[in-house]
Amino acid sequence: MKYSKAFKEKAVKKVLQMRDTQSMGTIAKELNIPKATLYTWVKNTSNSRVTDGVLTLANKLQILKRATA
């Protein structure tokens, strides 16, 4: 299934905003997408290493800057 760029960006933003309170698996389930797909979007957006779905604060800031630019 193809997802729009806007949907992908919204999903990544949600991960960054909710990461401290919800797991990536929970967010993926809410969005009705595979966890692996969401993980890949986050990883590709950050252009940095994401280990076990954990993002550093620096990674979060970098992703947010790109998403709002």
Beta strands, then each sheet from edge to edge (+ up, - down):
end
